[in-house]
Amino acid sequence: MAPSEHFARRGTTVIELAIAVGIAVLIGVTVVLSLSGWRNRAGLDSATKQITVLLREAQSRSMTRASGVAWGVHFDNTVSSTPFYALFSVSYSTSTEQKRTLLPSGVRFPETSVPAGTSLDIMFTELTGLPSTSTTIMLELGGSGGAGSASISRSASGLIFFDNFNRANL
C-alpha cells in the first residue's frame, strides 16, 4: 500500500472526535468560570467604592449641615430583603432615606461586619463630620471570604478609606 492510499482511507475515529469535543468543553467551562469570577470581583470592587463615596457624602452633608441635620449611612442585612445600604438624614427610616443601593448579586456582608438579620447605622456629627465611633464595613463574595473580600474603614478622626487605599497618605 502506497503512503498516499493509507492517508486517503484514514478518517476521524470516534475516540479522536470525543477527545476533541472534551477539550473544547473543558476550554469553554474554564472561560465561563473565569468570566463569572471576574464579574463577581468587579461587583465587589464597585460596591466597595460606592459605599466609600456614600460615606464621604454623608460626612460632607453633615459638615455643611445640609438641610440643617446630621447625615448617615444605613447598612441593612435583614432576612426579609436583599442586603442594601442607604444614605439618610437625622435617623434611619424609609421616610428619611435619600439613596438606596442593593448589594450586587454574589456580594454580601460577612457575619463579622453586619450579621444576618441586623442593620448598622453610621452617623456623622454636624459641622465636624466626626463619626460617633470607628468601624469597618466588610464585604465578601459568596459564602467564603477567601474568594474575595473588601473592607471600608472609618477612623475616629473621620478619615474614610477602603482596602488600605491611600492609607499612608491620610
Buried (B, 14 or more C-beta within 10 A) or exposed (E): EEEEEEEEEEEEEEEEEEEEEEEEEEEEEEEEEEEEBEEBBEBBBEBBBBBBEBBBBBBEBBBEEBEEBBBBBBBBBEEEEEBBBBBBBBEBEEEBBBEEEBBBEBBBBBEEBBEEEEBBBBBBBBEEBBBEEEBEBBBBBEEEBEBBBBBBBBBEEBBBBBBEEEEEEE
